[in-house]
Amino acid sequence: MDDDGSVERELYVESHEYRGGHFDVYVMADDEWDHEGEFETSEEAFSRALDLLEASSHSVAREGSV
């Protein structure tokens, strides 16, 4: 989120287990999707997502704080 509280970037972990697939991690910024990787397990996908959060200069909104 920026200083005004507007969302600048969004982070997604998407499961494709329902169709026998894996997990994908995406970042959305400026209406563009960046695919950050495909992972075999949810643990691997969330680990990558956490790495992206830690490396980000953006603040992170927690559920209920927006």
C-alpha contacts under 8 A as a table, 3 or more apart, distances in Angstrom:
res1	aa1	res2	aa2	distance
1	M	4	D	7.67
1	M	5	G	5.40
1	M	6	S	5.27
1	M	7	V	4.35
1	M	8	E	5.40
1	M	9	R	7.09
1	M	58	H	6.11
1	M	59	S	5.64
1	M	60	V	6.59
1	M	61	A	6.95
2	D	5	G	5.32
2	D	6	S	5.47
2	D	7	V	6.45
2	D	8	E	6.36
2	D	58	H	7.05
2	D	59	S	7.39
3	D	6	S	7.48
5	G	66	V	7.79
7	V	10	E	7.25
8	E	29	A	6.20
8	E	30	D	7.38
9	R	27	V	6.80
9	R	28	M	5.53
9	R	29	A	4.66
9	R	30	D	7.64
10	E	27	V	5.59
10	E	28	M	5.01
10	E	29	A	6.68
11	L	25	V	7.42
11	L	26	Y	5.88
11	L	27	V	4.61
11	L	28	M	6.45
11	L	49	A	7.31
12	Y	24	D	7.99
12	Y	25	V	5.63
12	Y	26	Y	5.10
12	Y	27	V	6.29
12	Y	49	A	7.91
13	V	23	F	6.84
13	V	24	D	5.73
13	V	25	V	4.58
13	V	26	Y	6.55
13	V	45	A	6.70
13	V	46	F	7.01
13	V	49	A	7.27
14	E	23	F	5.52
14	E	24	D	5.14
14	E	25	V	6.32
14	E	26	Y	7.98
15	S	18	Y	7.63
15	S	21	G	7.60
15	S	22	H	6.28
15	S	23	F	4.58
15	S	24	D	6.63
15	S	42	S	7.81
16	H	19	R	5.76
16	H	20	G	6.51
16	H	21	G	4.60
16	H	22	H	5.24
16	H	23	F	5.85
16	H	24	D	7.94
17	E	20	G	4.83
17	E	21	G	4.87
17	E	22	H	5.84
17	E	23	F	7.48
18	Y	21	G	7.21
22	H	38	E	6.75
22	H	39	F	5.86
22	H	40	E	5.06
22	H	41	T	6.73
23	F	38	E	5.60
23	F	39	F	5.06
23	F	40	E	6.29
23	F	41	T	6.60
23	F	42	S	6.37
23	F	45	A	6.25
24	D	35	H	7.44
24	D	36	E	7.39
24	D	37	G	5.74
24	D	38	E	4.47
24	D	39	F	6.20
24	D	45	A	6.71
25	V	35	H	6.16
25	V	36	E	5.22
25	V	37	G	5.58
25	V	38	E	6.64
25	V	45	A	6.36
25	V	48	R	7.59
25	V	49	A	6.76
26	Y	33	W	6.48
26	Y	34	D	5.50
26	Y	35	H	4.62
26	Y	36	E	5.39
26	Y	37	G	7.52
27	V	33	W	5.81
27	V	34	D	5.18
27	V	35	H	6.69
27	V	36	E	7.11
28	M	31	D	6.33
28	M	32	E	5.53
28	M	33	W	4.63
28	M	34	D	6.35
29	A	32	E	5.39
29	A	33	W	6.76
37	G	45	A	7.95
38	E	45	A	7.41
39	F	42	S	7.28
39	F	44	E	5.97
39	F	45	A	5.55
40	E	44	E	7.05
40	E	45	A	7.84
41	T	44	E	5.35
41	T	45	A	6.46
42	S	45	A	5.00
42	S	46	F	6.02
43	E	46	F	5.27
43	E	47	S	5.98
44	E	47	S	5.06
44	E	48	R	6.32
45	A	48	R	5.22
45	A	49	A	6.27
46	F	49	A	4.80
46	F	50	L	6.03
47	S	50	L	5.13
47	S	51	D	6.25
48	R	51	D	5.02
48	R	52	L	6.32
49	A	52	L	5.10
49	A	53	L	6.30
50	L	53	L	4.96
50	L	54	E	6.13
51	D	54	E	5.17
51	D	55	A	6.18
52	L	55	A	5.16
52	L	56	S	6.08
53	L	56	S	5.15
53	L	60	V	7.64
56	S	59	S	7.77
61	A	65	S	6.22
61	A	66	V	6.58
62	R	65	S	5.46
62	R	66	V	7.44
63	E	66	V	7.17
